[in-house]
């Protein structure tokens, strides 16, 4: 009985402390998320222009971190759709095995290696879903980042 009274007294003391605290300040809807405005507004994103240069016209942008897939530095509209039977990327990037100045970047050996097998098996054709180039490689645009990035990889 005595321990029950102690527990009740302690609980009452804790409850008194909680009720004495000031309520938290409300969070304004304009400070939620990355959008610059109210959470209740439907904002229209700025227009973005896709890259429309031809292959070889522009240089390759540096990768944002080690291991990142390179960005496609030329327009890709004429090369779509990419299917297992029709992949225009392979026409230029599947030829050489070593990168030479002024030539297309060759598809790396990792794309020809089946990592679902143990040990991994290298083949002559693109492995698994590696033929879907745009799964990892995106076309560069003139889009501005919506927020800063300090990721260092």
N, C-alpha and C positions, 0 to 999 in steps of 0.2 A: 504494500500500500504506500509505504514511504517513497519507494522508487517511482511509482506512478505520479506522485505529487511533484517529485523533482523534475520528471520529464515534462509534465504539464507546465510547471513554472518556467523551465527553459524555453519551451515552445512559445509561451506567452511573451517572454522577453525578446525572442527572435522576431515574432510578429510585430511587436512594438517598434523594433528597429526598422523593419521593412516599411511600415506605414509612415515613418518619420521622414523617409527619403523623398526628395522632390521628384515628380514624374519626369520622365525623359522628354526632351524637346522633340516635337514632331519633325519628321523628315519631309522637306519640301519635294514635291513631285518633280520639279525641274532638276533636282540633283540626283535623280535615279538614272542609272544607265549611262550610255555614251552619247546619246543624242543631246543636242543643245536646245532644250526646250522642255515643255511640259510633257509628262507621260501620257497625257490625254490628247495631245496633238498628233495628227498623222503628218509626219514630215516627209518631204520629197527629197531623195538623195540627189546630189549633184550629178549632172550628166558625165559620163565617162566615155572617152574615145578609145576604141580598140586600136591596137597597132595595125597599120595597113601597109607597112613597108615590105619589100620583097626580101627573100632570103639573101643574106650577105650584105645588105645595105647598111645595117647598123651593127655595132659591136654588142657583145654579150655583157649584161650587167653582172657585177660581182654578186656572188651568193651571199645571202644574209647571214648564214652560219655554215660551219663545216658540215657536210653531209646533206645539205639542202639541195633539192632538185633545181637545176638551172631554169630560169625563166626563158620562154621562147622569145627571141628578140625580133621576130618578124611576124607578119600577118599569117593567120592560119585558116581563114575562111575558105580559101581555095583548096585546102587539104582535108576538109571535113566532108562526110563523116569518116571517122577512123574505125575500121572494122577489122576482124581477124584476117579477112581475105584481101582487103584494100586498105593499105596503110602507106600513105605518101611519105611519111616521115622516114621510113626505112630506105626509100629511094636515095636519099642524100646522106642520112646519118647511119645507115647500116653497112656502108661500103668499107670504109677504112677501119682499122683497129687502133691506129695511133693518130692523135691530133696533130695536124700540121697547120702552121699559120695561114690564114686566109681560107681554109677549108672548113666544111661543117664539122661540128663536134661529133665524133663517132659514138654510137650507142655503147655503153660500157659492158664489159664481160658479165657483170652481175645480172644484166637483163637477159642473158642467155643461159643463166644457171637456175636449175630447179632446186630451190631450197626446201621443198616439201619432202625430198628424199634424203636419207642418211646413208652415206655421206652425200652432200650436194652433187648434182650431176650437171656438167656443162654440155650444152647442145649447140646445134647450128641455127635453130630458130628461137625467136623470142619465147621466153618461158612463161607459162601461166597467164596471168592477166597483164603481163608487161607490154602487150601490144596496145593497151589503152593509154597512150602517151599523156593525154590530157588529165589523167587521174592525178598525176604528180606535177607535170610541167604545165604551168599556166602561161597564157599570153600576157606580155606586158601591156600596161595601159598607162594613161596619164592620171590615174586616180591618186589623190592625196591620201596619206594615212589619216584615219580618224582619230588616232591618238599616238603618242610617242612610243618608242620601242627601245628598251635598253637591253634586250636579250643578247647575250654574248656567245651562246652556244658553248 
